[in-house]
């Protein structure tokens, strides 16, 4: 309960209550039902506000042929508290390995493909990136609440933007991204703080599909903000400004200009462009 895992607390009470019922311990049953009422009210309120913050997850890749043994060139998913940010997690890991192997032999790598032949086998290399729990569309239909979407998860995803020219960022018409889906040996929450990655799937998303996902993401964010009770006008204003008053990334208007010309040849319109058009209409509507 102190960790804001109200649904897990309800499940624990469902196991405890039959014991008190068997013993006819009415006083303990009364306390349980009182606490259950409070827990259920918190779940209802949090599901409306969607402001509860759950654990943070990070993918950590380790390299060190001579010193790490079977953990060399192995990836793990680390579960951290909701207050632990990426920089804090990376600083702690670097400090831990530096204490054991020396600061001059411990290095933090950028998030790009690693060429093992360029690494010193006597040194330790750490690569760390933030990941999110990954659920298939079918799972999302069944897991409705934020708690269900972050509990009992064994797949995680992170995305890295790139262009064919070699740059990370470019014009929307040439902006690709690479999705990496990682599967762990067991599901979180777990007794262990980290779990080994046992499978990796990489998906290259072309610019037009990237544009569709960008608009769909904005639609979901707007929908969530509008469904909040009470509405958060400041957050909604920031979100709308990010859609219309763009500073860095292209928004719906730029996407429409690039992929949906005013007088397109119908024979040239593919399924992706139709999806872009549908997403834009949903966004505007």
Beta strands, then each sheet from edge to edge (+ up, - down):
strand 1: 56-63
strand 2: 74-80
strand 3: 106-109
strand 4: 124-133
strand 5: 153-162
strand 6: 176-188
strand 7: 194-205
sheet 1: 3+ 4+ 1- 2+ 7- 6+ 5-
end
